[in-house]
């Protein structure tokens, strides 16, 4: 792994997601620090990450000008948002 750029707790506090310069986001057990998932697909640094209000999805933001939405349970990429941003995406969030 590389340096961390952001982190966020899941709504219930059981998980932590981290955004890294190694082009991944990682999901950890917040109680014991066990790595649960590696979220892959970005081609450059991941700068932002956030859980959805229900804790079922994770969004990531990257220097590759894309945002990705992943399943917090399986790590599967469910959506890639691209084409509208012509510069790096530095942060992301879900609305409530």
C-alpha positions as CSV (number, residue, x, y, z in Angstrom):
1,X,0.0,0.0,0.0
2,X,0.9,3.6,-0.2
3,X,0.0,6.8,1.7
4,X,-3.6,7.3,2.7
5,X,-5.5,10.3,1.4
6,X,-8.9,9.9,3.2
7,X,-10.9,7.6,5.4
8,X,-14.5,7.2,6.6
9,X,-16.4,5.1,9.0
10,X,-19.5,3.2,8.0
11,X,-22.8,4.5,9.4
12,X,-22.9,1.8,12.1
13,X,-19.2,2.2,12.9
14,X,-18.3,-1.4,12.2
15,X,-16.2,-0.7,9.0
16,X,-13.6,1.8,7.9
17,X,-12.8,2.6,4.2
18,X,-9.4,4.1,3.3
19,X,-8.4,5.8,0.1
20,X,-4.8,5.3,-1.0
21,X,-2.2,6.5,-3.4
22,X,-1.8,2.8,-4.5
23,X,-4.9,3.3,-6.7
24,X,-7.2,1.3,-4.3
25,X,-9.6,1.8,-1.5
26,X,-9.6,-0.7,1.3
27,X,-12.3,-1.8,3.7
28,X,-11.3,-2.7,7.2
29,X,-13.0,-4.1,10.3
30,X,-13.1,-1.1,12.6
31,X,-12.8,-3.2,15.8
32,X,-9.8,-5.4,15.0
33,X,-8.2,-3.9,11.9
34,X,-8.7,-6.9,9.7
35,X,-8.6,-6.1,6.0
36,X,-11.9,-7.2,4.4
37,X,-11.9,-5.9,0.8
38,X,-9.7,-4.2,-1.7
39,X,-11.6,-2.0,-4.1
40,X,-9.9,-1.8,-7.4
41,X,-10.4,-0.2,-10.8
42,X,-8.9,3.3,-10.5
43,X,-5.8,4.0,-12.6
44,X,-4.4,6.7,-10.4
45,X,-4.4,7.9,-6.8
46,X,-7.7,7.5,-4.9
47,X,-8.3,10.8,-3.0
48,X,-11.7,10.4,-1.5
49,X,-14.1,7.8,-0.1
50,X,-17.4,7.7,1.6
51,X,-20.1,5.2,2.7
52,X,-23.7,5.6,1.6
53,X,-26.1,6.4,4.5
54,X,-27.4,2.8,4.6
55,X,-23.8,1.5,4.6
56,X,-24.4,-0.7,1.5
57,X,-22.2,1.2,-1.0
58,X,-18.9,3.1,-1.1
59,X,-18.0,5.9,-3.4
60,X,-14.4,6.7,-4.3
61,X,-12.9,9.7,-6.1
62,X,-9.6,9.7,-8.0
63,X,-7.0,11.6,-9.9
64,X,-8.1,9.5,-12.9
65,X,-11.1,11.8,-13.2
66,X,-13.5,9.1,-12.3
67,X,-15.8,8.3,-9.3
68,X,-16.7,4.7,-8.7
69,X,-19.5,3.1,-6.6
70,X,-18.7,-0.2,-5.0
71,X,-20.7,-2.8,-3.0
72,X,-19.6,-2.5,0.6
73,X,-20.4,-6.2,1.0
74,X,-18.7,-7.8,-2.1
75,X,-16.3,-5.0,-3.4
76,X,-17.9,-5.2,-6.8
77,X,-17.8,-2.0,-8.8
78,X,-21.4,-1.1,-9.5
79,X,-21.0,2.2,-11.3
80,X,-18.2,4.2,-12.9
81,X,-18.9,8.0,-13.3
82,X,-16.7,9.5,-16.0
83,X,-16.6,11.9,-18.9
84,X,-17.9,15.0,-17.2
85,X,-14.8,15.9,-15.2
86,X,-11.7,17.0,-17.0
87,X,-9.6,17.3,-13.8
88,X,-8.9,15.1,-10.8
89,X,-11.8,14.5,-8.4
90,X,-10.7,15.3,-4.9
91,X,-13.6,14.3,-2.7
92,X,-17.0,12.6,-2.8
93,X,-20.1,12.0,-0.6
94,X,-23.6,10.6,-0.6
95,X,-26.6,12.8,0.1
96,X,-28.9,11.8,2.9
